[in-house]
């Protein structure tokens, strides 16, 4: 099997917020179809589509009530088929989101399971007494069901009951559904919280601990039943809390589990006691973490690379400078990420330098996690203004404001009223139309960066070596493949800095493959400068 995805760049579309074709204020599949030129222009290889399945939308589609249909909000199965065909015509692939740790509480499986005598009772986790687990979006992980007189388990909201993967019928139903999608032409899956599907059936307190005892067995079975024998697929497992040692096992090709995983270590480095307890990033921590993942998956396994997705605040606001140095720090972060070894993921709007939204009240928020947190923290006596400050920094809604297509009303995302407000900076150059024509824009830089990966094998495959691990401002490393060596220099600060490396004058006089300060060479880096020398 060829590992084509090692040379690929994946672009994530959050369909609610990408493009609205019918004026209801919510993005949809015909909207995605109308904007495929943008993906072609960027040069990405794969589109990862966040869930479009039928859903009550308690968690924006991560609560699925029918795995084999498209929610009317997003369109029809015919639109989805058209999207597959349109992508394939353009040489791109489609990655579907697979959410099978839990379903919606409105899924017919759960509806049946609520009947104690139903053969489907055992498809979910029912107990007379809850254990002490907490749910990710606040409160206990157990909710009492009046109808059947027991508690059911939900690691996320009460509207997202966890499937019982111990039951072979559950696994067979998921496999059949996956085959149904592959037969329709989709090219693989991004698997939501897939390290959580196996739980210790004793459900001991002080948990849950992931991965559970049967995770490797379940993934190998899924590979055998669904993926084996089909060429050209991609699988990426989302795994909060996964360690590099575990990831090596999940992504070792000889084990036939997953191609790569999303790990969370680097996006947790600015968390204190919780994600709402925001700490400044200490750059040596980021190097230690990403460096460990580079080394840990160098011989076996493969990294996925991301700074943004629909659950994370915007990287330019979080790790860069979204004011004066917005474009420069956005392109620096892109260089830093894409020059690591692994498969890079670009989240919609990242390629424009889209920023966090200046939320000023809880009424503007839609994300259940943020809304729950706000009310809980205020009920506990915290100052609402301070809670809002943390929400402004960390809320998932920062990633979910509509895509900024041009400088007109609602950035041309919709002709109606957008479900989340459009960032006012769409009128100040943070939009696709303005950046497409501008060779110095963030968008043009992403296009060059993606092209570079496709032209220079060292970018995807070269060996990685970290330099200056203790430096608090310069992030530097080399990549090497055969006789090609790249020196990557990133200034992760708003200061002018001098790079302190052996032979720095010679090395920084070498040709520049890509950089965000035109014409710049030599040991001095401008604020937020990034540069890749071929030494
Ligand atoms: O975003 C988080 C907390 O801020 C994460 O804990 C997140 O909940 C976790 O990464 C799992 O995310 C995935 O599953 C969730 C869904 O809400 C997220 O959007 C999805 O990416 C439940 O399906």
Boltz pocket constraint, residues with backbone or C-beta under 6 A from the ligand:
constraints:
  - pocket:
      binder: B
      contacts: [[A, 59], [A, 62], [A, 63], [A, 99], [A, 136], [A, 156], [A, 192], [A, 193], [A, 238], [A, 240], [A, 275], [A, 310], [A, 311], [A, 312], [A, 369], [A, 396]]
      max_distance: 6.0
